[in-house]
Amino acid sequence: MVGTSTYELGKYLANVIKPATSSVLRTDLNNTFQFVEQISCEELTNVRMVSFDVKSLFTNVPLKKTIQICLDRLYRRDPDNKPSIPERTLKKLIELCVGENTFVFNGKVYKQMDGVMGSILGPLLANVYMAHLEEEFFFKEYLEYDCKAEQQRRLSCYIHKYQTHR
């Protein structure tokens, strides 16, 4: 949040962790116009489209898990392009920026216990978490589909062998 003690640090860290927000599926978009442009030349018959709509995303992002996902993406996805900041230091700096968020509601001061609400890093960490969920969902669906297709192929081969050797 603007004016907090970690705001300037958060602005700096936002540039460091931004590469972790990209999905390997390359499905992240800047706006609806970009989406329309991307699909305008596509043949969309027999295509399944998925859209994530998360209720209260910023208050429900699991903070510790998301920080670890972020670090994994930054330091292990492409080791040649990892940040110059040591991983342990970056982790502590992110925790400092998002771990002590307080806000006022109806005249009372509250401390955000989990989630990324109120932090300049909130949107980026929410994107990291959503990209992770998207990849997890896609690869699970793809592997299940691939396994089913392989099982179907094996069954067809077995039936064909059985029928030809009777």
C-alpha positions in Angstrom: 0.0 0.0 0.0 1.3 3.5 -0.8 2.9 5.2 2.1 3.8 2.0 4.0 7.3 1.3 5.2 7.7 -1.5 2.6 6.2 0.3 -0.4 9.5 1.2 -2.1 10.9 -2.2 -1.4 7.8 -3.8 -2.9 8.2 -1.7 -6.1 11.7 -3.0 -6.5 10.7 -6.6 -5.8 7.9 -6.4 -8.2 10.4 -6.0 -11.0 12.4 -9.0 -9.7 9.5 -11.4 -9.4 7.5 -10.3 -12.5 9.1 -13.2 -14.7 7.5 -15.7 -12.3 4.0 -14.6 -13.2 4.2 -16.0 -16.8 2.5 -19.3 -17.4 4.5 -21.9 -19.4 1.2 -22.3 -21.3 1.5 -18.7 -22.5 -2.1 -18.0 -21.6 -1.7 -14.9 -19.6 -3.3 -11.8 -21.2 -3.1 -8.0 -20.7 -6.7 -7.4 -21.6 -9.8 -8.7 -23.4 -8.7 -7.1 -26.7 -5.5 -9.2 -26.7 -7.6 -12.3 -26.2 -10.0 -11.5 -29.1 -7.0 -10.7 -31.3 -5.4 -14.1 -30.5 -8.4 -16.2 -31.2 -9.7 -14.3 -34.2 -7.7 -16.5 -36.6 -8.3 -19.8 -34.8 -10.6 -22.6 -35.8 -12.6 -23.1 -32.6 -14.7 -26.2 -33.3 -14.3 -28.9 -30.7 -12.3 -26.7 -28.4 -12.6 -26.5 -24.7 -12.1 -23.1 -23.2 -11.4 -22.6 -19.5 -11.8 -19.4 -17.5 -10.8 -19.1 -13.8 -13.0 -16.9 -11.7 -11.8 -16.8 -8.1 -13.9 -15.4 -5.3 -11.9 -13.1 -3.0 -8.6 -14.1 -4.6 -6.4 -11.6 -2.8 -7.5 -12.7 0.6 -7.3 -16.4 -0.3 -3.9 -16.8 -1.9 -1.9 -19.1 0.3 1.0 -16.9 1.1 3.8 -19.4 2.1 2.9 -21.7 -0.8 2.8 -18.9 -3.3 6.2 -17.5 -2.2 7.7 -20.9 -2.7 6.1 -21.3 -6.1 7.5 -17.9 -7.0 11.0 -18.9 -5.9 10.8 -22.2 -7.7 9.8 -20.4 -10.9 12.6 -17.8 -10.5 15.5 -20.0 -9.5 14.7 -23.4 -11.0 12.6 -22.9 -14.1 15.5 -21.3 -16.0 18.7 -21.4 -14.0 20.5 -19.2 -16.5 18.1 -16.3 -15.9 17.7 -16.4 -12.1 17.8 -13.2 -10.1 21.1 -11.9 -8.8 19.6 -11.7 -5.3 20.3 -14.9 -3.3 17.2 -17.0 -3.0 17.0 -16.9 0.9 17.3 -13.1 0.8 14.6 -12.7 -1.8 12.3 -15.0 0.2 12.8 -12.9 3.4 12.3 -9.6 1.5 9.0 -10.9 -0.1 7.9 -12.1 3.4 8.7 -8.7 4.8 6.6 -6.9 2.1 3.5 -9.2 2.4 3.8 -10.6 5.9 2.9 -7.5 7.9 0.0 -6.0 6.1 -2.4 -4.0 8.2 -5.5 -2.2 7.1 -8.3 -0.2 8.6 -12.0 -1.2 8.2 -14.8 0.6 10.0 -12.4 2.4 12.2 -10.7 -0.8 13.4 -7.1 -1.9 12.5 -6.7 -5.4 11.2 -3.7 -7.5 10.3 -3.9 -9.6 7.1 -2.9 -13.1 8.2 -2.8 -14.8 4.9 -3.4 -13.7 1.3 -1.8 -10.8 -0.5 -4.4 -8.0 0.1 -2.9 -4.5 0.6 0.5 -5.3 -0.7 2.1 -3.8 -3.8 3.1 -7.4 -4.6 -0.5 -8.6 -4.3 -1.4 -8.7 -8.0 1.9 -10.3 -9.0 1.7 -13.0 -6.3 -1.9 -13.6 -7.2 -0.9 -14.1 -10.8 1.9 -16.4 -9.8 -0.5 -18.6 -7.9 -3.1 -18.6 -10.6 -0.5 -19.5 -13.3 0.5 -22.4 -11.0 -3.1 -23.6 -10.7 -3.6 -23.3 -14.4 -0.5 -25.3 -15.2 -1.4 -27.9 -12.6 -4.9 -28.2 -13.9 -3.8 -28.4 -17.6 -1.1 -30.9 -17.1 -3.3 -33.1 -14.9 -6.1 -33.0 -17.5 -3.6 -33.6 -20.3 -2.0 -36.5 -18.6 -5.4 -38.0 -17.8 -6.4 -37.6 -21.4 -3.1 -39.0 -22.7 -3.3 -42.0 -20.3 -6.9 -42.7 -21.4 -5.9 -42.5 -25.0 -3.0 -44.8 -24.4 -5.2 -47.3 -22.5 -7.7 -47.1 -25.4 -5.0 -47.8 -27.9 -3.7 -50.8 -25.9 -7.2 -52.1 -25.5 -7.7 -51.8 -29.3 -4.4 -53.6 -30.0 -5.3 -56.4 -27.6 -8.8 -56.8 -29.1 -7.3 -56.8 -32.6 -4.7 -59.5 -31.6 -7.4 -61.6 -29.9 -9.6 -61.4 -33.0 -6.8 -62.3 -35.5 -5.5 -65.2 -33.4 -8.8 -67.0 -32.8 
